[in-house]
Amino acid sequence: MAVTALAQKEFIVNTTPDRVWRLIGKVIFSVLPGMESMEILDENNFRALLRVKMMGFEWVLKLKGEMVDISPPESFSVRLLLEGLGGLVKADQRVALVMTPVENGKTAVACRAAAEGMGFLQRTLLMGQARSFARQTFEAIEKRLKELA
């Protein structure tokens, strides 16, 4: 199945890549839209419940996340598995964050989200919601990192 780009965002934070690296995990969990509950299973895995609006209704989706491709303090990816409606809705996404030092002790942060392994029904039902969720999350990450920098 094809990989489909969902969203990307790049921004500059007024702090070092090391500081961004130390903050990023807490920032992500504190800004996820619709986060209802979250449980850290170990240093690389978590699960959560998200409340999202889709097709005019509110749904609770199960989210499992696994940190992969970890290269501190430059980059990491998170593989996200979403499931809901008794298994009818399933989505597999990968979110990558890359932190690059730039002039004067600042950091360029590049965020990218892509859908992987989505069948036709899931793409039809979830693609707009997945794009919106990724954009909202990246905007919230930027805002929170800039506040903490």
Backbone as CSV, one residue per row, in Angstrom:
resi,resn,N_x,N_y,N_z,CA_x,CA_y,CA_z,C_x,C_y,C_z
1,MET,0.839,-1.182,0.000,0.000,0.000,0.000,0.882,1.243,0.000
2,ALA,0.378,2.285,-0.570,1.152,3.501,-0.757,1.304,4.303,0.531
3,VAL,2.381,5.076,0.570,2.610,6.035,1.645,2.066,7.369,1.146
4,THR,1.237,8.022,1.951,0.615,9.281,1.572,1.022,10.363,2.551
5,ALA,1.590,11.451,2.040,1.960,12.581,2.889,0.694,13.207,3.464
6,LEU,0.708,13.482,4.761,-0.436,14.097,5.425,-0.192,15.572,5.714
7,ALA,0.952,15.876,6.287,1.251,17.262,6.658,2.736,17.395,6.928
8,GLN,3.213,18.615,6.804,4.586,18.919,7.205,4.643,20.359,7.663
9,LYS,5.584,20.617,8.551,5.760,21.967,9.093,7.207,22.108,9.510
10,GLU,7.769,23.281,9.227,9.121,23.597,9.665,9.080,24.934,10.383
11,PHE,9.865,25.030,11.461,9.921,26.267,12.227,11.236,26.342,12.990
12,ILE,11.545,27.537,13.493,12.779,27.778,14.249,12.415,28.015,15.712
13,VAL,13.157,27.370,16.606,12.971,27.550,18.047,14.235,28.206,18.596
14,ASN,14.063,29.138,19.499,15.182,29.908,20.038,15.859,29.178,21.199
15,THR,16.313,27.958,20.927,17.075,27.177,21.899,17.847,26.090,21.162
16,THR,18.706,25.393,21.863,19.576,24.385,21.256,18.825,23.090,20.942
17,PRO,19.364,22.292,20.018,18.756,20.985,19.735,18.682,20.081,20.978
18,ASP,19.690,20.160,21.859,19.658,19.344,23.078,18.443,19.688,23.944
19,ARG,18.167,20.981,24.098,17.008,21.399,24.899,15.703,20.982,24.212
20,VAL,15.621,21.154,22.906,14.419,20.720,22.172,14.215,19.228,22.397
21,TRP,15.308,18.455,22.318,15.218,17.009,22.509,14.662,16.668,23.895
22,ARG,15.138,17.380,24.917,14.663,17.124,26.287,13.194,17.499,26.465
23,LEU,12.712,18.474,25.729,11.338,18.954,25.886,10.316,18.227,25.011
24,ILE,10.756,17.704,23.887,9.817,17.302,22.833,8.807,16.242,23.262
25,GLY,9.205,15.236,24.024,8.270,14.192,24.449,7.135,14.750,25.287
26,LYS,7.473,15.546,26.292,6.447,16.149,27.142,5.557,17.088,26.348
27,VAL,6.165,17.828,25.436,5.395,18.769,24.619,4.375,18.023,23.762
28,ILE,4.814,16.984,23.094,3.899,16.237,22.213,2.705,15.717,22.992
29,PHE,2.946,15.057,24.124,1.839,14.493,24.888,0.920,15.566,25.459
30,SER,1.460,16.748,25.731,0.631,17.805,26.316,-0.230,18.522,25.290
31,VAL,0.045,18.359,23.993,-0.694,19.119,22.983,-1.507,18.266,22.012
32,LEU,-1.492,16.956,22.135,-2.251,16.132,21.188,-3.741,16.477,21.251
33,PRO,-4.329,16.882,20.128,-5.748,17.237,20.114,-6.625,16.039,20.485
34,GLY,-7.584,16.264,21.364,-8.543,15.225,21.717,-8.027,14.159,22.660
35,MET,-6.847,14.349,23.250,-6.275,13.350,24.154,-7.189,13.172,25.356
36,GLU,-7.669,11.968,25.542,-8.552,11.674,26.663,-7.795,11.001,27.800
37,SER,-6.923,10.073,27.455,-6.077,9.424,28.458,-4.840,8.899,27.751
38,MET,-3.762,8.741,28.511,-2.519,8.271,27.938,-1.778,7.449,28.978
39,GLU,-1.157,6.366,28.513,-0.387,5.492,29.389,0.955,5.192,28.718
40,ILE,2.034,5.474,29.427,3.363,5.142,28.917,3.654,3.708,29.323
41,LEU,3.905,2.859,28.333,4.137,1.444,28.579,5.604,1.165,28.892
42,ASP,6.506,1.827,28.177,7.945,1.767,28.440,8.571,2.969,27.750
43,GLU,9.888,3.035,27.692,10.521,4.250,27.169,10.240,4.512,25.692
44,ASN,9.772,3.515,24.955,9.510,3.694,23.523,8.073,3.434,23.098
45,ASN,7.198,3.049,24.021,5.830,2.696,23.646,4.815,3.355,24.571
46,PHE,3.680,3.732,23.978,2.586,4.307,24.756,1.266,3.932,24.094
47,ARG,0.197,4.135,24.829,-1.139,3.982,24.253,-2.013,5.078,24.836
48,ALA,-3.040,5.423,24.074,-3.900,6.527,24.480,-5.285,6.358,23.884
49,LEU,-6.213,7.132,24.401,-7.544,7.252,23.823,-7.693,8.685,23.330
50,LEU,-8.148,8.818,22.090,-8.379,10.126,21.499,-9.855,10.279,21.199
51,ARG,-10.398,11.438,21.482,-11.776,11.761,21.125,-11.709,12.698,19.922
52,VAL,-12.266,12.234,18.802,-12.210,13.016,17.565,-13.607,13.159,16.961
53,LYS,-13.788,14.249,16.217,-15.027,14.435,15.459,-14.769,13.972,14.044
54,MET,-15.676,13.117,13.575,-15.544,12.553,12.244,-16.943,12.321,11.704
55,MET,-17.194,12.796,10.492,-18.492,12.618,9.839,-19.633,13.152,10.712
56,GLY,-19.378,14.223,11.437,-20.420,14.846,12.245,-20.653,14.196,13.603
57,PHE,-19.904,13.160,13.935,-20.061,12.466,15.209,-18.749,12.500,15.978
58,GLU,-18.839,12.316,17.287,-17.642,12.201,18.110,-17.345,10.725,18.338
59,TRP,-16.087,10.343,18.133,-15.659,8.956,18.270,-14.471,8.886,19.215
60,VAL,-14.349,7.762,19.893,-13.167,7.494,20.690,-12.325,6.480,19.919
61,LEU,-11.081,6.844,19.660,-10.160,5.973,18.937,-9.029,5.546,19.856
62,LYS,-8.612,4.300,19.702,-7.453,3.796,20.442,-6.207,4.147,19.637
63,LEU,-5.202,4.647,20.322,-3.951,5.026,19.698,-2.819,4.267,20.366
64,LYS,-1.988,3.612,19.557,-0.764,2.986,20.053,0.397,3.674,19.348
65,GLY,1.424,3.994,20.111,2.583,4.658,19.532,3.862,3.958,19.901
66,GLU,4.780,3.915,18.949,6.095,3.330,19.178,7.153,4.275,18.621
67,MET,8.101,4.651,19.459,9.224,5.478,19.033,10.181,4.590,18.241
68,VAL,10.535,5.036,17.040,11.444,4.276,16.177,12.462,5.241,15.560
69,ASP,13.499,4.697,14.967,14.521,5.507,14.292,15.009,6.642,15.189
70,ILE,15.350,6.312,16.418,15.745,7.307,17.409,17.230,7.627,17.266
71,SER,17.537,8.919,17.091,18.913,9.373,16.952,19.090,10.699,17.700
72,PRO,19.237,10.621,19.052,19.307,11.847,19.858,20.545,12.683,19.549
73,PRO,20.483,13.973,19.580,19.289,14.818,19.661,18.817,15.298,18.286
74,GLU,19.155,14.542,17.231,18.841,14.998,15.878,17.446,14.622,15.389
75,SER,16.972,13.402,15.683,15.713,12.998,15.056,15.112,11.768,15.726
76,PHE,13.839,11.576,15.457,13.134,10.355,15.818,11.844,10.299,15.019
77,SER,11.273,9.117,14.980,9.967,8.914,14.350,9.075,8.201,15.348
78,VAL,7.782,8.395,15.173,6.792,7.701,15.977,5.851,6.994,15.018
79,ARG,5.717,5.702,15.192,4.755,4.928,14.410,3.464,4.904,15.216
80,LEU,2.381,5.396,14.622,1.092,5.500,15.295,0.092,4.555,14.652
81,LEU,-0.570,3.770,15.475,-1.629,2.885,15.009,-2.930,3.342,15.663
82,LEU,-3.891,3.727,14.850,-5.199,4.160,15.329,-6.228,3.090,15.010
83,GLU,-7.138,2.855,15.956,-8.195,1.877,15.721,-9.456,2.343,16.419
84,GLY,-10.576,2.133,15.758,-11.846,2.508,16.355,-13.012,1.847,15.657
85,LEU,-14.203,2.106,16.171,-15.445,1.550,15.625,-15.375,0.038,15.466
86,GLY,-14.914,-0.613,16.517,-14.854,-2.075,16.516,-13.934,-2.654,15.463
87,GLY,-12.874,-1.924,15.112,-11.922,-2.417,14.126,-12.227,-1.977,12.709
88,LEU,-13.382,-1.340,12.483,-13.733,-0.877,11.143,-12.762,0.199,10.665
89,VAL,-12.367,1.066,11.572,-11.440,2.145,11.240,-10.054,1.779,11.768
90,LYS,-9.085,1.711,10.874,-7.697,1.454,11.252,-6.812,2.364,10.424
91,ALA,-5.810,2.915,11.057,-4.872,3.779,10.343,-3.472,3.562,10.910
92,ASP,-2.512,3.597,10.028,-1.101,3.439,10.381,-0.392,4.684,9.876
93,GLN,0.226,5.419,10.788,0.918,6.648,10.413,2.328,6.646,10.976
94,ARG,3.166,7.435,10.344,4.517,7.658,10.847,4.733,9.164,10.893
95,VAL,5.164,9.626,12.060,5.471,11.035,12.253,6.962,11.140,12.538
96,ALA,7.649,11.982,11.769,9.092,12.165,11.935,9.383,13.600,12.352
97,LEU,10.286,13.755,13.309,10.751,15.070,13.729,12.269,15.106,13.614
98,VAL,12.769,16.156,12.983,14.200,16.334,12.790,14.578,17.697,13.360
99,MET,15.588,17.717,14.242,16.067,18.942,14.868,17.474,19.233,14.353
100,THR,17.647,20.404,13.754,18.919,20.785,13.155,19.396,22.102,13.755
101,PRO,20.658,22.160,14.221,21.149,23.435,14.752,21.269,24.476,13.642
102,VAL,20.903,25.698,13.988,21.079,26.830,13.071,21.787,27.944,13.836
103,GLU,22.018,29.053,13.198,22.820,30.134,13.778,22.303,30.609,15.128
104,ASN,23.229,31.140,15.932,22.936,31.758,17.229,22.272,30.816,18.233
105,GLY,22.615,29.521,18.212,22.098,28.582,19.197,20.641,28.215,19.026
106,LYS,20.086,28.448,17.848,18.682,28.118,17.583,18.590,26.743,16.930
107,THR,17.352,26.251,16.831,17.112,24.935,16.255,16.004,25.000,15.216
108,ALA,16.266,24.434,14.047,15.221,24.252,13.037,14.556,22.909,13.315
109,VAL,13.240,22.913,13.404,12.479,21.694,13.649,11.627,21.411,12.424
110,ALA,11.778,20.203,11.872,10.982,19.783,10.719,10.090,18.623,11.156
111,CYS,8.787,18.791,10.973,7.804,17.772,11.342,7.138,17.253,10.066
112,ARG,7.040,15.944,9.948,6.388,15.346,8.783,5.540,14.162,9.221
113,ALA,4.333,14.092,8.677,3.440,12.965,8.968,3.038,12.307,7.660
114,ALA,3.031,10.981,7.664,2.643,10.220,6.480,1.768,9.047,6.904
115,ALA,0.774,8.764,6.085,-0.091,7.602,6.307,0.512,6.412,5.578
116,GLU,0.528,5.280,6.262,1.056,4.052,5.679,0.020,2.961,5.866
117,GLY,-0.092,2.092,4.922,-0.935,0.921,5.086,-2.414,1.199,5.288
118,MET,-2.942,2.226,4.631,-4.374,2.521,4.744,-5.074,1.991,3.498
119,GLY,-6.110,1.203,3.704,-6.907,0.723,2.590,-7.817,1.823,2.058
120,PHE,-8.554,1.518,1.020,-9.419,2.507,0.372,-10.447,3.093,1.335
121,LEU,-11.108,2.244,2.104,-12.133,2.718,3.034,-11.526,3.655,4.076
122,GLN,-10.395,3.285,4.640,-9.751,4.130,5.640,-9.303,5.466,5.037
123,ARG,-8.732,5.424,3.828,-8.334,6.676,3.176,-9.548,7.564,2.949
124,THR,-10.634,6.973,2.501,-11.846,7.735,2.229,-12.403,8.361,3.500
125,LEU,-12.455,7.590,4.578,-13.050,8.073,5.824,-12.110,8.948,6.643
126,LEU,-10.823,8.649,6.623,-9.910,9.252,7.590,-8.912,10.273,7.050
127,MET,-8.705,10.350,5.746,-7.615,11.177,5.234,-7.754,12.642,5.639
128,GLY,-8.929,13.222,5.496,-9.123,14.617,5.886,-8.896,14.818,7.371
129,GLN,-9.423,13.909,8.174,-9.250,13.991,9.625,-7.782,13.818,10.000
130,ALA,-7.091,12.904,9.351,-5.676,12.664,9.655,-4.831,13.887,9.296
131,ARG,-5.120,14.516,8.162,-4.386,15.728,7.779,-4.621,16.849,8.783
132,SER,-5.872,17.039,9.146,-6.223,18.091,10.097,-5.559,17.842,11.452
133,PHE,-5.601,16.601,11.922,-4.994,16.229,13.197,-3.495,16.508,13.179
134,ALA,-2.821,16.117,12.096,-1.369,16.329,11.990,-1.045,17.822,11.971
135,ARG,-1.777,18.606,11.192,-1.524,20.058,11.135,-1.732,20.702,12.499
136,GLN,-2.843,20.363,13.171,-3.121,20.921,14.501,-2.022,20.548,15.492
137,THR,-1.588,19.297,15.441,-0.546,18.833,16.354,0.761,19.576,16.097
138,PHE,1.165,19.715,14.838,2.419,20.402,14.521,2.357,21.873,14.944
139,GLU,1.228,22.527,14.725,1.078,23.927,15.144,1.170,24.047,16.666
140,ALA,0.552,23.112,17.374,0.589,23.132,18.843,1.998,22.846,19.362
141,ILE,2.721,21.924,18.708,4.105,21.638,19.096,4.954,22.892,18.920
142,GLU,4.811,23.560,17.773,5.581,24.783,17.542,5.288,25.824,18.625
143,LYS,4.022,26.065,18.889,3.642,27.077,19.872,4.219,26.753,21.246
144,ARG,4.076,25.501,21.691,4.531,25.107,23.027,6.053,25.143,23.136
145,LEU,6.760,24.661,22.108,8.228,24.713,22.140,8.718,26.152,22.214
146,LYS,8.088,27.033,21.473,8.504,28.447,21.489,8.223,29.082,22.849
147,GLU,7.150,28.665,23.514,6.860,29.169,24.854,7.923,28.725,25.856
148,LEU,8.399,27.488,25.708,9.341,26.919,26.670,10.802,27.253,26.382
149,ALA,11.075,27.716,25.161,12.475,27.970,24.739,13.163,29.040,25.531
